[in-house]
Each structure stands twice: as C-alpha cells, then as structure tokens.
C-alpha cells in the first residue's frame, strides 16, 4: 500500500528528466531484477510494488512478469496456460 501511494504521488516527478535521476525504464529493470529473488516473501513484496509501478505508468511487461510467475504455479496450471 505504501509503495502504491509513493508511486502515485511521485509519478509526475519521475517522468521529468533530471540529471542523476534514474529513468522509469531503469527503475523497472531494477524492480524486475528484485522480483526474481528467491525469498518468496521478498519476491511477493517486489511483485506488488512492481505491479503498482506498471499500473501507474501504464507499462506493459507481461512477458517479464509471466516469466517470473509461471515457475511458481503448479504444473497443471502451466500446462493449461500453454495450451491456450
């Protein structure tokens, strides 16, 4: 919830290009890296925060998120998804 408020509140500031400030694409690359961590509690928090960023900036990273989430799903679900 805090991440969502920060992302939403800071959205207009993050899109302004300033020297030394990371671009949204750079932030997303770091967040996706964090989502790949092994600790499931950490991974869950990173995924929630990343989802807030994706939503706030209307970014499509479906393939990256699917690559992270599919290994976590039971094999029956993965089989059903691949059959679509």
N, C-alpha and C positions, 0 to 999 in steps of 0.2 A: 504494500500500500504506500509506503514512504517513497519507494522508487517511482511509482506512478505519479505521485504529487510532484516530485523533483523533476521528472521528465516533462510533465505537462507544464509546470511553471517555468522551466528553463528553456523550453522549446525555441522560443523566438531568439533567445541569446545564442543558442548553439548553432543556429543556421547562419549567423553573421560571421563572416570570415575575419578572424583576428590573428595577429602574429602570435605563435606559440600555443594557440588553442587547437586541439585536435578537431578534424572534420568529423561529421556524423559517420562517414564510411569507416574511419579509423576507430571510432568508438564501437561501431558494430563488429568490426573484426576482432577487437579485444573481447567484447561480450560473447561472441560465438566461441572464441577460444575458452572462455571461462565455462561455458555451457558444456564443454567436452570433458570437464574434470570428472574424476571417478567417484568422488564422495557424493552420494545421492542427495543428501540434504543441501550441500553447496550447489550441486547441479540444478536442483529444483528452484532454489532462490535465484540463481543466474538466469534460468529459463523464464521465470516470472518477470524479472527485470527486463530481460531482452524482449519479451512479448510486449511490455509497456512501451519500449522504445520503438519497436516495429509498428505498433498501433499509432503512436503519437506522430511519427514521421511518415506514416503510410508507406513503409518499406516492405518489399516482398522478398523474403528469404526462405521461402517454403522448402526448397531443396536442402538448404543447410540445416534447418530445424528438423526436417524429416530424417536426415542422416544421423542426427543426434538422438532423436526419439525412437526410431524404428528398432534399434538394438535393445531397447528397454521393454518392448512389447513382447507378449508371449508369441511363440512361433505361429500359432493358429491365426492370430490377428495379422501378422506379417504376411502369411500365405494368402489370406483373404484380400489384403490390400494390393498385393502384387498381381492378383487375378483380375483386378479392375482395369 
